[in-house]
Amino acid sequence: MKALILGLVIIAAAVCAVLPAGLNWRGDVLTFLRGALPVIAAFIGLIAAFIGIADIKDRAEAKKEAKNEKSEE
């Protein structure tokens, strides 16, 4: 419960920092997001590739096990 409340407080602070009536950091936040977006996209792509490779390996292992079970019967 404490973590939920803390998270909501931090989100509210971030929203207030971006608003013009608050700290007016909107331009800085947008500049950061423009610079960070390609890096974030590269990490997401790398993670997706690793997941795909693991999936291919799992399917190959499942085929081997199915083949071994049929040969044992």
mmCIF file as gemmi writes it, N, C-alpha and C atoms, coordinates in Angstrom:
data_model
loop_
_atom_site.group_PDB
_atom_site.id
_atom_site.type_symbol
_atom_site.label_atom_id
_atom_site.label_alt_id
_atom_site.label_comp_id
_atom_site.label_asym_id
_atom_site.label_entity_id
_atom_site.label_seq_id
_atom_site.pdbx_PDB_ins_code
_atom_site.Cartn_x
_atom_site.Cartn_y
_atom_site.Cartn_z
_atom_site.occupancy
_atom_site.B_iso_or_equiv
_atom_site.pdbx_formal_charge
_atom_site.auth_seq_id
_atom_site.auth_asym_id
_atom_site.pdbx_PDB_model_num
ATOM 1 N N . MET Axp A 1 ? 0.818 -1.189 0 1 0 ? 1 A 1
ATOM 2 C CA . MET Axp A 1 ? 0 0 0 1 0 ? 1 A 1
ATOM 3 C C . MET Axp A 1 ? 0.866 1.259 0 1 0 ? 1 A 1
ATOM 4 N N . LYS Axp A 2 ? 1.967 1.209 0.758 1 0 ? 2 A 1
ATOM 5 C CA . LYS Axp A 2 ? 2.866 2.358 0.811 1 0 ? 2 A 1
ATOM 6 C C . LYS Axp A 2 ? 3.487 2.624 -0.557 1 0 ? 2 A 1
ATOM 7 N N . ALA Axp A 3 ? 3.818 1.551 -1.267 1 0 ? 3 A 1
ATOM 8 C CA . ALA Axp A 3 ? 4.427 1.702 -2.582 1 0 ? 3 A 1
ATOM 9 C C . ALA Axp A 3 ? 3.444 2.331 -3.571 1 0 ? 3 A 1
ATOM 10 N N . LEU Axp A 4 ? 2.176 1.956 -3.469 1 0 ? 4 A 1
ATOM 11 C CA . LEU Axp A 4 ? 1.16 2.529 -4.344 1 0 ? 4 A 1
ATOM 12 C C . LEU Axp A 4 ? 1.001 4.024 -4.094 1 0 ? 4 A 1
ATOM 13 N N . ILE Axp A 5 ? 0.936 4.408 -2.846 1 0 ? 5 A 1
ATOM 14 C CA . ILE Axp A 5 ? 0.793 5.824 -2.503 1 0 ? 5 A 1
ATOM 15 C C . ILE Axp A 5 ? 2.022 6.607 -2.95 1 0 ? 5 A 1
ATOM 16 N N . LEU Axp A 6 ? 3.198 6.058 -2.694 1 0 ? 6 A 1
ATOM 17 C CA . LEU Axp A 6 ? 4.43 6.719 -3.121 1 0 ? 6 A 1
ATOM 18 C C . LEU Axp A 6 ? 4.469 6.87 -4.643 1 0 ? 6 A 1
ATOM 19 N N . GLY Axp A 7 ? 4.063 5.849 -5.354 1 0 ? 7 A 1
ATOM 20 C CA . GLY Axp A 7 ? 4.027 5.918 -6.809 1 0 ? 7 A 1
ATOM 21 C C . GLY Axp A 7 ? 3.085 6.989 -7.307 1 0 ? 7 A 1
ATOM 22 N N . LEU Axp A 8 ? 1.905 7.099 -6.696 1 0 ? 8 A 1
ATOM 23 C CA . LEU Axp A 8 ? 0.95 8.129 -7.089 1 0 ? 8 A 1
ATOM 24 C C . LEU Axp A 8 ? 1.475 9.531 -6.795 1 0 ? 8 A 1
ATOM 25 N N . VAL Axp A 9 ? 2.163 9.698 -5.668 1 0 ? 9 A 1
ATOM 26 C CA . VAL Axp A 9 ? 2.754 10.993 -5.325 1 0 ? 9 A 1
ATOM 27 C C . VAL Axp A 9 ? 3.834 11.37 -6.335 1 0 ? 9 A 1
ATOM 28 N N . ILE Axp A 10 ? 4.661 10.423 -6.723 1 0 ? 10 A 1
ATOM 29 C CA . ILE Axp A 10 ? 5.722 10.697 -7.689 1 0 ? 10 A 1
ATOM 30 C C . ILE Axp A 10 ? 5.136 11.032 -9.059 1 0 ? 10 A 1
ATOM 31 N N . ILE Axp A 11 ? 4.096 10.324 -9.47 1 0 ? 11 A 1
ATOM 32 C CA . ILE Axp A 11 ? 3.439 10.635 -10.749 1 0 ? 11 A 1
ATOM 33 C C . ILE Axp A 11 ? 2.842 12.045 -10.699 1 0 ? 11 A 1
ATOM 34 N N . ALA Axp A 12 ? 2.198 12.396 -9.594 1 0 ? 12 A 1
ATOM 35 C CA . ALA Axp A 12 ? 1.627 13.738 -9.463 1 0 ? 12 A 1
ATOM 36 C C . ALA Axp A 12 ? 2.717 14.806 -9.509 1 0 ? 12 A 1
ATOM 37 N N . ALA Axp A 13 ? 3.846 14.558 -8.882 1 0 ? 13 A 1
ATOM 38 C CA . ALA Axp A 13 ? 4.958 15.511 -8.913 1 0 ? 13 A 1
ATOM 39 C C . ALA Axp A 13 ? 5.504 15.668 -10.326 1 0 ? 13 A 1
ATOM 40 N N . ALA Axp A 14 ? 5.588 14.559 -11.057 1 0 ? 14 A 1
ATOM 41 C CA . ALA Axp A 14 ? 6.076 14.624 -12.429 1 0 ? 14 A 1
ATOM 42 C C . ALA Axp A 14 ? 5.124 15.419 -13.32 1 0 ? 14 A 1
ATOM 43 N N . VAL Axp A 15 ? 3.837 15.216 -13.132 1 0 ? 15 A 1
ATOM 44 C CA . VAL Axp A 15 ? 2.837 15.962 -13.911 1 0 ? 15 A 1
ATOM 45 C C . VAL Axp A 15 ? 2.915 17.449 -13.577 1 0 ? 15 A 1
ATOM 46 N N . CYS Axp A 16 ? 3.046 17.774 -12.304 1 0 ? 16 A 1
ATOM 47 C CA . CYS Axp A 16 ? 3.164 19.179 -11.893 1 0 ? 16 A 1
ATOM 48 C C . CYS Axp A 16 ? 4.425 19.823 -12.446 1 0 ? 16 A 1
ATOM 49 N N . ALA Axp A 17 ? 5.496 19.072 -12.564 1 0 ? 17 A 1
ATOM 50 C CA . ALA Axp A 17 ? 6.743 19.611 -13.1 1 0 ? 17 A 1
ATOM 51 C C . ALA Axp A 17 ? 6.615 19.954 -14.579 1 0 ? 17 A 1
ATOM 52 N N . VAL Axp A 18 ? 5.791 19.243 -15.308 1 0 ? 18 A 1
ATOM 53 C CA . VAL Axp A 18 ? 5.643 19.461 -16.74 1 0 ? 18 A 1
ATOM 54 C C . VAL Axp A 18 ? 4.639 20.573 -17.045 1 0 ? 18 A 1
ATOM 55 N N . LEU Axp A 19 ? 3.685 20.796 -16.17 1 0 ? 19 A 1
ATOM 56 C CA . LEU Axp A 19 ? 2.649 21.797 -16.416 1 0 ? 19 A 1
ATOM 57 C C . LEU Axp A 19 ? 3.243 23.206 -16.44 1 0 ? 19 A 1
ATOM 58 N N . PRO Axp A 20 ? 2.676 24.092 -17.271 1 0 ? 20 A 1
ATOM 59 C CA . PRO Axp A 20 ? 3.18 25.476 -17.33 1 0 ? 20 A 1
ATOM 60 C C . PRO Axp A 20 ? 3.064 26.216 -16.002 1 0 ? 20 A 1
ATOM 61 N N . ALA Axp A 21 ? 2.045 25.907 -15.2 1 0 ? 21 A 1
ATOM 62 C CA . ALA Axp A 21 ? 1.887 26.567 -13.903 1 0 ? 21 A 1
ATOM 63 C C . ALA Axp A 21 ? 2.882 26.03 -12.875 1 0 ? 21 A 1
ATOM 64 N N . GLY Axp A 22 ? 3.465 24.889 -13.137 1 0 ? 22 A 1
ATOM 65 C CA . GLY Axp A 22 ? 4.427 24.281 -12.209 1 0 ? 22 A 1
ATOM 66 C C . GLY Axp A 22 ? 5.838 24.726 -12.549 1 0 ? 22 A 1
ATOM 67 N N . LEU Axp A 23 ? 6.719 23.774 -12.763 1 0 ? 23 A 1
ATOM 68 C CA . LEU Axp A 23 ? 8.112 24.085 -13.08 1 0 ? 23 A 1
ATOM 69 C C . LEU Axp A 23 ? 8.338 24.362 -14.561 1 0 ? 23 A 1
ATOM 70 N N . ASN Axp A 24 ? 7.348 24.041 -15.39 1 0 ? 24 A 1
ATOM 71 C CA . ASN Axp A 24 ? 7.399 24.296 -16.833 1 0 ? 24 A 1
ATOM 72 C C . ASN Axp A 24 ? 8.606 23.603 -17.486 1 0 ? 24 A 1
ATOM 73 N N . TRP Axp A 25 ? 8.786 22.348 -17.19 1 0 ? 25 A 1
ATOM 74 C CA . TRP Axp A 25 ? 9.88 21.567 -17.761 1 0 ? 25 A 1
ATOM 75 C C . TRP Axp A 25 ? 9.463 20.846 -19.039 1 0 ? 25 A 1
ATOM 76 N N . ARG Axp A 26 ? 8.365 21.235 -19.641 1 0 ? 26 A 1
ATOM 77 C CA . ARG Axp A 26 ? 7.833 20.511 -20.796 1 0 ? 26 A 1
ATOM 78 C C . ARG Axp A 26 ? 8.867 20.411 -21.92 1 0 ? 26 A 1
ATOM 79 N N . GLY Axp A 27 ? 9.525 21.506 -22.245 1 0 ? 27 A 1
ATOM 80 C CA . GLY Axp A 27 ? 10.519 21.485 -23.323 1 0 ? 27 A 1
ATOM 81 C C . GLY Axp A 27 ? 11.684 20.56 -23.016 1 0 ? 27 A 1
ATOM 82 N N . ASP Axp A 28 ? 12.143 20.609 -21.778 1 0 ? 28 A 1
ATOM 83 C CA . ASP Axp A 28 ? 13.249 19.738 -21.381 1 0 ? 28 A 1
ATOM 84 C C . ASP Axp A 28 ? 12.848 18.271 -21.431 1 0 ? 28 A 1
ATOM 85 N N . VAL Axp A 29 ? 11.634 17.978 -20.989 1 0 ? 29 A 1
ATOM 86 C CA . VAL Axp A 29 ? 11.148 16.593 -21.003 1 0 ? 29 A 1
ATOM 87 C C . VAL Axp A 29 ? 11.024 16.097 -22.441 1 0 ? 29 A 1
ATOM 88 N N . LEU Axp A 30 ? 10.488 16.922 -23.326 1 0 ? 30 A 1
ATOM 89 C CA . LEU Axp A 30 ? 10.356 16.518 -24.724 1 0 ? 30 A 1
ATOM 90 C C . LEU Axp A 30 ? 11.72 16.317 -25.387 1 0 ? 30 A 1
ATOM 91 N N . THR Axp A 31 ? 12.681 17.167 -25.068 1 0 ? 31 A 1
ATOM 92 C CA . THR Axp A 31 ? 14.038 16.999 -25.601 1 0 ? 31 A 1
ATOM 93 C C . THR Axp A 31 ? 14.643 15.689 -25.127 1 0 ? 31 A 1
ATOM 94 N N . PHE Axp A 32 ? 14.463 15.389 -23.849 1 0 ? 32 A 1
ATOM 95 C CA . PHE Axp A 32 ? 14.972 14.125 -23.31 1 0 ? 32 A 1
ATOM 96 C C . PHE Axp A 32 ? 14.319 12.932 -24.001 1 0 ? 32 A 1
ATOM 97 N N . LEU Axp A 33 ? 13 12.992 -24.176 1 0 ? 33 A 1
ATOM 98 C CA . LEU Axp A 33 ? 12.294 11.872 -24.809 1 0 ? 33 A 1
ATOM 99 C C . LEU Axp A 33 ? 12.727 11.692 -26.257 1 0 ? 33 A 1
ATOM 100 N N . ARG Axp A 34 ? 12.946 12.792 -26.976 1 0 ? 34 A 1
ATOM 101 C CA . ARG Axp A 34 ? 13.413 12.683 -28.363 1 0 ? 34 A 1
ATOM 102 C C . ARG Axp A 34 ? 14.79 12.014 -28.426 1 0 ? 34 A 1
ATOM 103 N N . GLY Axp A 35 ? 15.644 12.308 -27.469 1 0 ? 35 A 1
ATOM 104 C CA . GLY Axp A 35 ? 16.973 11.708 -27.458 1 0 ? 35 A 1
ATOM 105 C C . GLY Axp A 35 ? 16.968 10.274 -26.96 1 0 ? 35 A 1
ATOM 106 N N . ALA Axp A 36 ? 16.088 9.978 -26.034 1 0 ? 36 A 1
ATOM 107 C CA . ALA Axp A 36 ? 16.074 8.648 -25.426 1 0 ? 36 A 1
ATOM 108 C C . ALA Axp A 36 ? 15.275 7.636 -26.233 1 0 ? 36 A 1
ATOM 109 N N . LEU Axp A 37 ? 14.371 8.105 -27.071 1 0 ? 37 A 1
ATOM 110 C CA . LEU Axp A 37 ? 13.49 7.183 -27.8 1 0 ? 37 A 1
ATOM 111 C C . LEU Axp A 37 ? 14.252 6.184 -28.672 1 0 ? 37 A 1
ATOM 112 N N . PRO Axp A 38 ? 15.259 6.592 -29.446 1 0 ? 38 A 1
ATOM 113 C CA . PRO Axp A 38 ? 15.985 5.582 -30.228 1 0 ? 38 A 1
ATOM 114 C C . PRO Axp A 38 ? 16.699 4.545 -29.364 1 0 ? 38 A 1
ATOM 115 N N . VAL Axp A 39 ? 17.234 4.98 -28.238 1 0 ? 39 A 1
ATOM 116 C CA . VAL Axp A 39 ? 17.919 4.039 -27.341 1 0 ? 39 A 1
ATOM 117 C C . VAL Axp A 39 ? 16.92 3.062 -26.745 1 0 ? 39 A 1
ATOM 118 N N . ILE Axp A 40 ? 15.778 3.558 -26.304 1 0 ? 40 A 1
ATOM 119 C CA . ILE Axp A 40 ? 14.739 2.692 -25.747 1 0 ? 40 A 1
ATOM 120 C C . ILE Axp A 40 ? 14.246 1.709 -26.806 1 0 ? 40 A 1
ATOM 121 N N . ALA Axp A 41 ? 14.057 2.203 -28.042 1 0 ? 41 A 1
ATOM 122 C CA . ALA Axp A 41 ? 13.605 1.328 -29.127 1 0 ? 41 A 1
ATOM 123 C C . ALA Axp A 41 ? 14.644 0.236 -29.417 1 0 ? 41 A 1
ATOM 124 N N . ALA Axp A 42 ? 15.919 0.58 -29.358 1 0 ? 42 A 1
ATOM 125 C CA . ALA Axp A 42 ? 16.969 -0.422 -29.585 1 0 ? 42 A 1
ATOM 126 C C . ALA Axp A 42 ? 16.941 -1.492 -28.498 1 0 ? 42 A 1
ATOM 127 N N . PHE Axp A 43 ? 16.773 -1.084 -27.236 1 0 ? 43 A 1
ATOM 128 C CA . PHE Axp A 43 ? 16.691 -2.063 -26.149 1 0 ? 43 A 1
ATOM 129 C C . PHE Axp A 43 ? 15.471 -2.962 -26.29 1 0 ? 43 A 1
ATOM 130 N N . ILE Axp A 44 ? 14.341 -2.395 -26.665 1 0 ? 44 A 1
ATOM 131 C CA . ILE Axp A 44 ? 13.138 -3.198 -26.852 1 0 ? 44 A 1
ATOM 132 C C . ILE Axp A 44 ? 13.345 -4.195 -27.988 1 0 ? 44 A 1
ATOM 133 N N . GLY Axp A 45 ? 13.971 -3.74 -29.071 1 0 ? 45 A 1
ATOM 134 C CA . GLY Axp A 45 ? 14.261 -4.646 -30.183 1 0 ? 45 A 1
ATOM 135 C C . GLY Axp A 45 ? 15.217 -5.759 -29.784 1 0 ? 45 A 1
ATOM 136 N N . LEU Axp A 46 ? 16.217 -5.429 -28.997 1 0 ? 46 A 1
ATOM 137 C CA . LEU Axp A 46 ? 17.174 -6.435 -28.53 1 0 ? 46 A 1
ATOM 138 C C . LEU Axp A 46 ? 16.491 -7.469 -27.64 1 0 ? 46 A 1
ATOM 139 N N . ILE Axp A 47 ? 15.645 -7.019 -26.745 1 0 ? 47 A 1
ATOM 140 C CA . ILE Axp A 47 ? 14.909 -7.935 -25.878 1 0 ? 47 A 1
ATOM 141 C C . ILE Axp A 47 ? 13.982 -8.826 -26.701 1 0 ? 47 A 1
ATOM 142 N N . ALA Axp A 48 ? 13.307 -8.237 -27.698 1 0 ? 48 A 1
ATOM 143 C CA . ALA Axp A 48 ? 12.422 -9.031 -28.556 1 0 ? 48 A 1
ATOM 144 C C . ALA Axp A 48 ? 13.203 -10.082 -29.328 1 0 ? 48 A 1
ATOM 145 N N . ALA Axp A 49 ? 14.396 -9.734 -29.783 1 0 ? 49 A 1
ATOM 146 C CA . ALA Axp A 49 ? 15.228 -10.708 -30.496 1 0 ? 49 A 1
ATOM 147 C C . ALA Axp A 49 ? 15.637 -11.859 -29.574 1 0 ? 49 A 1
ATOM 148 N N . PHE Axp A 50 ? 16.03 -11.544 -28.348 1 0 ? 50 A 1
ATOM 149 C CA . PHE Axp A 50 ? 16.389 -12.597 -27.393 1 0 ? 50 A 1
ATOM 150 C C . PHE Axp A 50 ? 15.203 -13.502 -27.092 1 0 ? 50 A 1
ATOM 151 N N . ILE Axp A 51 ? 14.027 -12.919 -26.948 1 0 ? 51 A 1
ATOM 152 C CA . ILE Axp A 51 ? 12.833 -13.719 -26.693 1 0 ? 51 A 1
ATOM 153 C C . ILE Axp A 51 ? 12.535 -14.609 -27.886 1 0 ? 51 A 1
ATOM 154 N N . GLY Axp A 52 ? 12.701 -14.081 -29.096 1 0 ? 52 A 1
ATOM 155 C CA . GLY Axp A 52 ? 12.481 -14.889 -30.3 1 0 ? 52 A 1
ATOM 156 C C . GLY Axp A 52 ? 13.446 -16.052 -30.404 1 0 ? 52 A 1
ATOM 157 N N . ILE Axp A 53 ? 14.704 -15.805 -30.099 1 0 ? 53 A 1
ATOM 158 C CA . ILE Axp A 53 ? 15.706 -16.881 -30.133 1 0 ? 53 A 1
ATOM 159 C C . ILE Axp A 53 ? 15.377 -17.952 -29.094 1 0 ? 53 A 1
ATOM 160 N N . ALA Axp A 54 ? 14.992 -17.531 -27.892 1 0 ? 54 A 1
ATOM 161 C CA . ALA Axp A 54 ? 14.63 -18.49 -26.849 1 0 ? 54 A 1
ATOM 162 C C . ALA Axp A 54 ? 13.406 -19.305 -27.261 1 0 ? 54 A 1
ATOM 163 N N . ASP Axp A 55 ? 12.459 -18.665 -27.936 1 0 ? 55 A 1
ATOM 164 C CA . ASP Axp A 55 ? 11.259 -19.366 -28.4 1 0 ? 55 A 1
ATOM 165 C C . ASP Axp A 55 ? 11.615 -20.417 -29.442 1 0 ? 55 A 1
ATOM 166 N N . ILE Axp A 56 ? 12.504 -20.076 -30.354 1 0 ? 56 A 1
ATOM 167 C CA . ILE Axp A 56 ? 12.934 -21.034 -31.383 1 0 ? 56 A 1
ATOM 168 C C . ILE Axp A 56 ? 13.632 -22.231 -30.724 1 0 ? 56 A 1
ATOM 169 N N . LYS Axp A 57 ? 14.48 -21.957 -29.734 1 0 ? 57 A 1
ATOM 170 C CA . LYS Axp A 57 ? 15.168 -23.043 -29.033 1 0 ? 57 A 1
ATOM 171 C C . LYS Axp A 57 ? 14.175 -23.932 -28.28 1 0 ? 57 A 1
ATOM 172 N N . ASP Axp A 58 ? 13.173 -23.32 -27.653 1 0 ? 58 A 1
ATOM 173 C CA . ASP Axp A 58 ? 12.165 -24.093 -26.929 1 0 ? 58 A 1
ATOM 174 C C . ASP Axp A 58 ? 11.367 -24.982 -27.874 1 0 ? 58 A 1
ATOM 175 N N . ARG Axp A 59 ? 11.01 -24.455 -29.028 1 0 ? 59 A 1
ATOM 176 C CA . ARG Axp A 59 ? 10.262 -25.253 -30.004 1 0 ? 59 A 1
ATOM 177 C C . ARG Axp A 59 ? 11.096 -26.428 -30.509 1 0 ? 59 A 1
ATOM 178 N N . ALA Axp A 60 ? 12.379 -26.196 -30.756 1 0 ? 60 A 1
ATOM 179 C CA . ALA Axp A 60 ? 13.257 -27.277 -31.213 1 0 ? 60 A 1
ATOM 180 C C . ALA Axp A 60 ? 13.376 -28.349 -30.131 1 0 ? 60 A 1
ATOM 181 N N . GLU Axp A 61 ? 13.492 -27.926 -28.876 1 0 ? 61 A 1
ATOM 182 C CA . GLU Axp A 61 ? 13.588 -28.886 -27.771 1 0 ? 61 A 1
ATOM 183 C C . GLU Axp A 61 ? 12.285 -29.677 -27.626 1 0 ? 61 A 1
ATOM 184 N N . ALA Axp A 62 ? 11.157 -29.009 -27.807 1 0 ? 62 A 1
ATOM 185 C CA . ALA Axp A 62 ? 9.869 -29.697 -27.708 1 0 ? 62 A 1
ATOM 186 C C . ALA Axp A 62 ? 9.726 -30.732 -28.834 1 0 ? 62 A 1
ATOM 187 N N . LYS Axp A 63 ? 10.19 -30.393 -30.022 1 0 ? 63 A 1
ATOM 188 C CA . LYS Axp A 63 ? 10.136 -31.35 -31.132 1 0 ? 63 A 1
ATOM 189 C C . LYS Axp A 63 ? 11.009 -32.56 -30.85 1 0 ? 63 A 1
ATOM 190 N N . LYS Axp A 64 ? 12.201 -32.33 -30.272 1 0 ? 64 A 1
ATOM 191 C CA . LYS Axp A 64 ? 13.087 -33.443 -29.922 1 0 ? 64 A 1
ATOM 192 C C . LYS Axp A 64 ? 12.424 -34.358 -28.9 1 0 ? 64 A 1
ATOM 193 N N . GLU Axp A 65 ? 11.816 -33.758 -27.875 1 0 ? 65 A 1
ATOM 194 C CA . GLU Axp A 65 ? 11.164 -34.558 -26.835 1 0 ? 65 A 1
ATOM 195 C C . GLU Axp A 65 ? 9.987 -35.341 -27.397 1 0 ? 65 A 1
ATOM 196 N N . ALA Axp A 66 ? 9.217 -34.713 -28.282 1 0 ? 66 A 1
ATOM 197 C CA . ALA Axp A 66 ? 8.083 -35.411 -28.891 1 0 ? 66 A 1
ATOM 198 C C . ALA Axp A 66 ? 8.577 -36.565 -29.758 1 0 ? 66 A 1
ATOM 199 N N . LYS Axp A 67 ? 9.663 -36.355 -30.46 1 0 ? 67 A 1
ATOM 200 C CA . LYS Axp A 67 ? 10.232 -37.401 -31.306 1 0 ? 67 A 1
ATOM 201 C C . LYS Axp A 67 ? 10.745 -38.555 -30.453 1 0 ? 67 A 1
ATOM 202 N N . ASN Axp A 68 ? 11.397 -38.244 -29.339 1 0 ? 68 A 1
ATOM 203 C CA . ASN Axp A 68 ? 11.908 -39.269 -28.445 1 0 ? 68 A 1
ATOM 204 C C . ASN Axp A 68 ? 10.78 -40.066 -27.788 1 0 ? 68 A 1
ATOM 205 N N . GLU Axp A 69 ? 9.686 -39.405 -27.443 1 0 ? 69 A 1
ATOM 206 C CA . GLU Axp A 69 ? 8.551 -40.098 -26.85 1 0 ? 69 A 1
ATOM 207 C C . GLU Axp A 69 ? 7.912 -41.057 -27.845 1 0 ? 69 A 1
ATOM 208 N N . LYS Axp A 70 ? 7.821 -40.643 -29.109 1 0 ? 70 A 1
ATOM 209 C CA . LYS Axp A 70 ? 7.242 -41.52 -30.127 1 0 ? 70 A 1
ATOM 210 C C . LYS Axp A 70 ? 8.139 -42.717 -30.392 1 0 ? 70 A 1
ATOM 211 N N . SER Axp A 71 ? 9.457 -42.506 -30.362 1 0 ? 71 A 1
ATOM 212 C CA . SER Axp A 71 ? 10.361 -43.622 -30.629 1 0 ? 71 A 1
ATOM 213 C C . SER Axp A 71 ? 10.394 -44.593 -29.46 1 0 ? 71 A 1
ATOM 214 N N . GLU Axp A 72 ? 10.13 -44.147 -28.247 1 0 ? 72 A 1
ATOM 215 C CA . GLU Axp A 72 ? 10.1 -45.032 -27.094 1 0 ? 72 A 1
ATOM 216 C C . GLU Axp A 72 ? 8.85 -45.886 -27.05 1 0 ? 72 A 1
ATOM 217 N N . GLU Axp A 73 ? 7.768 -45.418 -27.667 1 0 ? 73 A 1
ATOM 218 C CA . GLU Axp A 73 ? 6.516 -46.173 -27.655 1 0 ? 73 A 1
ATOM 219 C C . GLU Axp A 73 ? 6.582 -47.265 -28.638 1 0 ? 73 A 1
